[in-house]
Each structure stands twice: as C-alpha cells, then as structure tokens.
Amino acid sequence: MKSPDSASIQEAEIAIIGGGIAGASAAYELAAVSSVILLERESHCGYHSTGRSAASFTENYGNAVIRRLAIASRSFLEAPPEGFCDHPLMLPRGMLTIARQDQLGRLEEELEKARQFVPSIHRVSPEEALARVPVLRADYVAGAIVEPGCREIDVNELHQGFLRTARKRGGRIVTNAGVDAIERHKDRWILQTSQGLFAAPILVNAAGAWADRIAALAKIAPIGLVPKRRTAFHVAAPDGVSIAGWPLVNDVGEEFYFKPDAGRIFVSPADATPSEPMDAYPDDFDVAVGVDRLQRATTIDVRRIEHQWAGLRSFVSDASPVVGFDAKAEGFFWLAGQGGYGIKTSPALARACRDLIRTGRLPDELLRQGIEPGDLAPGRIGATSAPEEKAS
Ligand SMILES: Cc1cc2nc3c(=O)[nH]c(=O)nc-3n(C[C@H](O)[C@H](O)[C@H](O)COP(=O)(O)OP(=O)(O)OC[C@H]3O[C@@H](n4cnc5c(N)ncnc54)[C@H](O)[C@@H]3O)c2cc1C
C-alpha cells in the first residue's frame, strides 16, 4: 500500500465494502447515525448476486434463523418508510410446494416445520395444485402445500431505495472502487482502491462471495465462506395460457422451482455447485437438468432458452449469516454468508448491523423473534470448517 498521506485520504466513521443488497442496506441504516462511505468494485452496485436472484420472499425456506430473519423483515418490505420507494416492494405470489409419491414423507416433515413459523401454511389436494397451475402433470403431483404469504420482491426498487436514501442521509457511494489492499494504522482501517485511499475506524465487510478475500487482505482469519453457483433461465409461457397468477412452484426435494416472471417462466434447477468467488456464468449441463426436471413435472414444452444466468449464494457451515465484529480484529465487522436469502432478510440484517455497531446488542425486534446473539456472531464459526447446507 502507498504510504497514507492524510491529505489524500477520504475519511468516514464507517467504510463499507460491497454495494450489493447487504452493503446498500447497511449503508441505509448506518448513514442515519454515522458518516459512511460505501466502496463498490463494479460500475453498478447490483451486478453480482443481488441482480441475479429469484426475488422471492418466503418465510418457509432456510434454517430457523433465516425464517426468523425473514419474518422480522416482512413489515419493512410491506410498508417501507415514506419516500423510500416509488412502487410497492412486495407483490402477491404465493408458493406451492409439490411432492411426488416418493416425496410425501418429506412433504409431511416440511409442513410440520413450516407451521411452527407460519401457521397459515396448509396442505392442498393434488387436484387443487393442478387447478392453480394447470401445466402440472397429474401423474407427477401426489401432494402439495401452500404458503399464501409468499411474495415477489421488487429487488431493484428495494436496492435502489437503500442506496438513494443512504445518499440522502449523507452517505457516499463510490463505484469502480475495488479495494485491493487493507491495513490497520493506529485506530483506523486504510483501504486502497483504484479511486484513491479511504479510511475509517470501522470497516463493514459486505463483499458477498469475496468476504473471505477481504478478510485475507486485512490479515484476518476466514469464516470458511463457500460460494455456491445457482443457475436460472427463462422459457416462453405456453401459447394461450395465462401464467400471471401462478404461484412460485417449488419441488419439496429442492430439485427445481419455477414461477411467472414478466410474461415468461423463470426456472432454476436449484443447483448449488461450490465455486470460487467470480462473475458466475451458467453451465449448459445445469440448464439441461433444469429443462428435464421442468418437463417431467409439467406439460411445458421447452423449445428455446430465452435468457440464462447464474449467481453465487455464499454459505458458512451452519447456513446462517455472519453479522458482528471479528473478535480478534478491532473495528472489523462481518456482514456476510447470506446464502440464498440475502434479499428477503436484508431489512432485519441491516438493523442488526446498525445496532451491533452502535450498542453491541441485537435489536429488540430480532430478540423477540427468538434470534439470539450467538446465532449471527462470527465467533460461532470454526474457521475454514467444511460447509454443510441445512434446509436451504
Ligand atoms: C439464482 C439465485 C436466486 C436467489 N434467490 C433469492 C431469493 O429468492 N430471495 C432471497 O432473499 N435471496 C435470493 N438469493 C440470494 C441473494 O441474491 C444473495 O443472498 C444476496 O444478493 C447477497 O447480497 P450481497 O450484497 O451479500 O452480495 P452481492 O450482491 O454479490 O454484493 C457483493 C458486492 O461486493 C463487491 N465487492 C467484492 N469484492 C470487492 C472489493 N474488493 N472491493 C469493492 N467491492 C467488492 C462485489 O462487486 C459485489 O457487488 C438468490 C441468489 C441466486 C444466485
């Protein structure tokens, strides 16, 4: 790193690395109470995972911590503060989880677990499932459950709302500013980027799949983050079929899911292939697997893939997010490991980030949901332990 000359360093109380939903939501909350600079390597903030998601809000997916964080995020997403956005952040969707004959035991377990968190989740008959999504094959669906409260999130509106409001609150968002060196000098972190040097006593690591790389730059032990590639693609809706009111259809074995998406059908084979942190791209094999699973379950005849992409979902060993100060490095705050749930949990995680930085405590609303400080704390993770994904 160039020797830090105080005249050329841009200072703030808090520097955030990463402008995806995690960094943007943290900037939104922190800029209300501190001076904040957010540094993003790309020319626009949603280029990686945040711009590639399935945009779903469900309280019936992920481990217990994730479910509680989603429940705690719901009120913000349903009724954001005045002036936060121009359009609703949540739109009706519903989720239909389907099972084949050989998956009925798993469906029963899912229903039991789901009802502990969301009592409105209920069983429907295969006939009712087919009435909701007429392309489902009658000889495929042996059982189904419905989550009426599942929603579609307008991710762009949410992400832009966080960034816009953070700026209004005095936060600075600097794009094309990849952080390539990090050093602790006395009581502050100095960050070297292509846009010059930045400094802050507190550094929030919201670098998504690159969070362990950021730790390495700062000479801090990793949390054992494993980015996992997930593929998605669009196919045309069947001729003459109205798809707009379909729910998100999810296979209980997590082999695929599909839903309407702006007049087309969004499909994912629900793959989770470990990857290096990178600009992820789809593998033809995963797309073919998705087409095969879709065609086995439905009468949709896939003739052409209209658009395909992949993104990274990054997990630590217990598949819960990592939010809190590193025990061994002063001022180094983790906001990482959001896995496949970082959009829907962003309001609650950003508030957790704000309160842990300001007061050292989780917000009461999260404690009331049953989230305990140790559920998110970086110290719970045995560094570099082998990741196993629980119910995700
Ligand atoms: C196919 C798919 C479907 C999904 N579906 C859902 C869903 O339905 N609901 C849901 O809630 N979640 C879903 N997710 C998960 C969600 O997208 C992620 O959890 C979330 O986007 C993670 O946000 P992030 O800000 O941590 O990461 P990112 O959006 O990847 O942002 C991290 C940022 O850090 C920047 N960065 C990295 N290194 C540096 C550096 N050295 N200097 C400066 N900047 C740096 C990167 O450029 C990047 O912009 C899905 C993900 C995928 C891939």
PDBQT file of the ligand as one rigid body, heavy atoms in Angstrom, charges set to zero:
ROOT
HETATM    1  C1  LIG A 401     -30.172 -17.697  -8.596  1.00  0.00    +0.000 C 
HETATM    2  C2  LIG A 401     -30.301 -17.043  -7.238  1.00  0.00    +0.000 A 
HETATM    3  C3  LIG A 401     -31.550 -16.963  -6.650  1.00  0.00    +0.000 A 
HETATM    4  C4  LIG A 401     -31.703 -16.331  -5.411  1.00  0.00    +0.000 A 
HETATM    5  N1  LIG A 401     -32.967 -16.141  -4.921  1.00  0.00    +0.000 NA
HETATM    6  C5  LIG A 401     -33.150 -15.426  -3.787  1.00  0.00    +0.000 A 
HETATM    7  C6  LIG A 401     -34.463 -15.163  -3.330  1.00  0.00    +0.000 A 
HETATM    8  O1  LIG A 401     -35.448 -15.545  -3.962  1.00  0.00    +0.000 OA
HETATM    9  N2  LIG A 401     -34.609 -14.453  -2.167  1.00  0.00    +0.000 N 
HETATM   10  C7  LIG A 401     -33.519 -14.001  -1.461  1.00  0.00    +0.000 A 
HETATM   11  O2  LIG A 401     -33.708 -13.371  -0.416  1.00  0.00    +0.000 OA
HETATM   12  N3  LIG A 401     -32.268 -14.237  -1.893  1.00  0.00    +0.000 NA
HETATM   13  C8  LIG A 401     -32.056 -14.939  -3.038  1.00  0.00    +0.000 A 
HETATM   14  N4  LIG A 401     -30.788 -15.169  -3.491  1.00  0.00    +0.000 N 
HETATM   15  C9  LIG A 401     -29.646 -14.777  -2.641  1.00  0.00    +0.000 C 
HETATM   16  C10 LIG A 401     -29.324 -13.289  -2.746  1.00  0.00    +0.000 C 
HETATM   17  O3  LIG A 401     -29.228 -12.919  -4.102  1.00  0.00    +0.000 OA
HETATM   18  C11 LIG A 401     -27.991 -13.053  -2.023  1.00  0.00    +0.000 C 
HETATM   19  O4  LIG A 401     -28.052 -13.562  -0.698  1.00  0.00    +0.000 OA
HETATM   20  C12 LIG A 401     -27.684 -11.565  -1.917  1.00  0.00    +0.000 C 
HETATM   21  O5  LIG A 401     -27.797 -10.933  -3.164  1.00  0.00    +0.000 OA
HETATM   22  C13 LIG A 401     -26.274 -11.352  -1.359  1.00  0.00    +0.000 C 
HETATM   23  O6  LIG A 401     -26.048  -9.959  -1.345  1.00  0.00    +0.000 OA
HETATM   24  P1  LIG A 401     -24.596  -9.389  -1.085  1.00  0.00    +0.000 P 
HETATM   25  O7  LIG A 401     -24.739  -7.923  -1.071  1.00  0.00    +0.000 OA
HETATM   26  O8  LIG A 401     -24.025 -10.086   0.087  1.00  0.00    +0.000 OA
HETATM   27  O9  LIG A 401     -23.736  -9.887  -2.342  1.00  0.00    +0.000 OA
HETATM   28  P2  LIG A 401     -23.517  -9.234  -3.784  1.00  0.00    +0.000 P 
HETATM   29  O10 LIG A 401     -24.795  -8.780  -4.382  1.00  0.00    +0.000 OA
HETATM   30  O11 LIG A 401     -22.732 -10.217  -4.574  1.00  0.00    +0.000 OA
HETATM   31  O12 LIG A 401     -22.673  -7.946  -3.462  1.00  0.00    +0.000 OA
HETATM   32  C14 LIG A 401     -21.328  -8.012  -3.034  1.00  0.00    +0.000 C 
HETATM   33  C15 LIG A 401     -20.606  -6.866  -3.702  1.00  0.00    +0.000 C 
HETATM   34  O13 LIG A 401     -19.289  -6.750  -3.174  1.00  0.00    +0.000 OA
HETATM   35  C16 LIG A 401     -18.486  -6.232  -4.212  1.00  0.00    +0.000 C 
HETATM   36  N5  LIG A 401     -17.078  -6.481  -3.905  1.00  0.00    +0.000 N 
HETATM   37  C17 LIG A 401     -16.455  -7.680  -3.753  1.00  0.00    +0.000 A 
HETATM   38  N6  LIG A 401     -15.148  -7.503  -3.525  1.00  0.00    +0.000 NA
HETATM   39  C18 LIG A 401     -14.930  -6.166  -3.517  1.00  0.00    +0.000 A 
HETATM   40  C19 LIG A 401     -13.777  -5.370  -3.337  1.00  0.00    +0.000 A 
HETATM   41  N7  LIG A 401     -12.563  -5.900  -3.134  1.00  0.00    +0.000 N 
HETATM   42  N8  LIG A 401     -13.911  -4.020  -3.392  1.00  0.00    +0.000 NA
HETATM   43  C20 LIG A 401     -15.125  -3.447  -3.599  1.00  0.00    +0.000 A 
HETATM   44  N9  LIG A 401     -16.249  -4.167  -3.795  1.00  0.00    +0.000 NA
HETATM   45  C21 LIG A 401     -16.151  -5.503  -3.758  1.00  0.00    +0.000 A 
HETATM   46  C22 LIG A 401     -18.954  -7.014  -5.428  1.00  0.00    +0.000 C 
HETATM   47  O14 LIG A 401     -18.585  -6.358  -6.636  1.00  0.00    +0.000 OA
HETATM   48  C23 LIG A 401     -20.455  -7.063  -5.201  1.00  0.00    +0.000 C 
HETATM   49  O15 LIG A 401     -21.157  -6.037  -5.881  1.00  0.00    +0.000 OA
HETATM   50  C24 LIG A 401     -30.575 -15.806  -4.721  1.00  0.00    +0.000 A 
HETATM   51  C25 LIG A 401     -29.314 -15.903  -5.314  1.00  0.00    +0.000 A 
HETATM   52  C26 LIG A 401     -29.174 -16.508  -6.556  1.00  0.00    +0.000 A 
HETATM   53  C27 LIG A 401     -27.815 -16.549  -7.182  1.00  0.00    +0.000 C 
ENDROOT
TORSDOF 0
